[in-house]
Amino acid sequence: MKVRFLVLFVGVGAGAAACANPLSTKATLATIDDTAAVFALTGAPESAPTAINITFPRAVITTPSEQYDVVFDIRHDSAFAYPPHAIGATLTAGLQLATQPYDAITQAPTTGYNDTLPMFIKPGDVLLVQSTSAQCATQSVAARTFLYAKVVIDSIFYDGATAPHTPRTIWYRMRNDPNCGFISFLDGIPTF
């Protein structure tokens, strides 16, 4: 009789351990790095990328049929980053300026994102991006419906007077975590 009780107890204990966190999710994709340039929204050629998509990290054209999370513009001697709502798009993403250097940021904050107002940017600034991605729409936990990225502004070219045929351009580097709800910017497949 004691042996059966022990076997039953061990079986129940193993089942409880397996179900300890039914909402636990494991990341399957490594963090992604990208380096590119975007043009100013105002005055850019029609086929020029003026925004960033963090779901599939790349520079994209700002059109209604395209998914984008950050739109860039340069006016006179100032550059701006816009969340999609700030230019009238229905897409949902939020931005915030980081207070740490790009390489020191190992995880994204989960609060504090601005989804309606443009942000003044300059070379060296780091933008943190929180995007409501269509690929994460089926997640059952609200915190898992977001993707995160960090973007550093490497340089901004403003001067059309010295190079009249060169468009106003912003060069950036980006790292994103392509796993729904994960906030890590460390190398490899995230654990958090």
N, C-alpha and C positions, 0 to 999 in steps of 0.2 A: 504494500500500500504506500509506503514512503517513497518508493522508486517512481511510481506513477505521479505522485504529487510533485516530485522534483522535475520530472520530464515536462509536466504541464506548466510548472513555474518557469522553466527555462524557455519553453515555447512562447509563452505570453511575454516574457521579457524581451525576446528577440523581435517579436512583432511590434512591441511598443517602441523599441529602438528604431526600427525601420520606419515607423510612422511618427517619429518625434517631431519632425517639421515638414508637414505635407506641402507647405508653400515654398520650400527650399528649391532654388533653381541653380543650375550650374552653367557657367559661361562656356561657350564652345568656340568662340572666335578670338584671336589675338588682337590687341590694340593695333590701330592702323596709323601710319604717318603719311602725310602728304605735304608737298611744297608746290605752290603755284602762284599765279598772279591773277588779279581781277582788275577790271577797268571801272572807272567812275560811272555810276548809273546815268548821270546827267551828261549827255553828249557822247556816249559810247556808241561805236558802230553796232548795228542791229544784231550781228552774230557774235558780239563780244561777251564773254562771261563777266557778270557784274555781281555775282552772289556765290555763296558756298552752300552745298548740300552736305550735311554731316552723316546722313544715313548711308550714302554711297559716296565717301569722301571725294569731292571734286568741285571745281569751279563750274558754275552753270550760268546760263542766260536767264535773266529775270523776266519770265513770261508766265501767264496764267496756267499754262500746261506743265510747267516745271515745278518740282519740289525744291525749295530752298529754305535756309534757316538764318542766314545773315546776308544782308544786302549792303554794298559799299557805295559811297559817293564821295566826290571831292568837289568842293566849291571854293573858289579863290585859293586861299592858302590853308584851308581846313579840310580834314577828312572825317567821315562819319560812318558808323556801323548802325544799321537799322534792323530791328526784328521785323518779320514780315508784316505784322499788324500796323507798324508805323508807316508803311507805304500803301496801306489799304488792302493787303492780301488777306485771305482767310486762313492761311497756314499758321500754325502755332509753334512758336519758338521764343525763348527768352534769352537775354544776354546780361552779363555783368562783367565789369572790369575787375581783374584780379589784383590783389595787393602784393603778390609774390612774383618772383621771376618765373618764366615759363618752365624751366627745368626743375624748379623746386616744387611745382604743383603735381602731386601724385594722385590726387582724387578730386572729383568735382563736388562742390557743395550741392545740396539738394533743395536749397531755398535761396531767396534773394534775387531772383531773375526778373528783369524788366522786359515785358513783352509788348510795350506800346510806344516807347520814346527812343529817338535816336541817341547815340552816344558819340561824343567827340573822341577821336583816336589819333594817336601819334606813333611814330616808330618806337618799338620796344614795348608798347602796350600789349597786354594779354587779355583776350576776351574768353570768357567761359560761356558755353552754349548749352542750353537744355532744350531739346526738341521733342515734340510729341510726334513720334514717327508712326506712319501707317503700318510698318512691319511689326510694331509692338501693340497694335490696337486690340489684339485678342488676349492680352495678358489679363489675368483675373485680379491681380493686385495693382492698385492705382500707381504705386511707386515704380512699378516695372514697365509703365507705358512710355518712359522717357529714354532717350539716348543722350549722351554727353560728349562734349569735345572741348579742347582748349586750342586757341588760335593766337599765335604771336605775330604782330605786325612787324615784319623785318624792315621794310622801307616803303616810302610813299613818294611818287614822282608827281609834282604839281606843275612844273614850269613849262607852259606851252610857248612862252616867249623865246626861250633858249633852244627849244626843240619843238617847233610848231607842228611837225608831222608825227610826234610821239604822243599817244593818248595818255591821259592822266591814269596812273597805275598804282596799285597796292600789291606788294609782294608779301606773302605770308607763309608760315609753317603751321601745320595742324596735326594734332593727335586726337583720335576719337576712340571711344569704346563702343564697338558695334553690337554689344550684347544688351538687350532690353533691361533697363533698370540698374545696370552695373555702373559704378562711378570711378573705377580705377583707371589711372593713366600710366601704370607701370608696364614694363615690357611683358610681352607674352599674353597668355590667356588669364583674364582677371579672376580673382577669387572673391572679390567684393564689389 
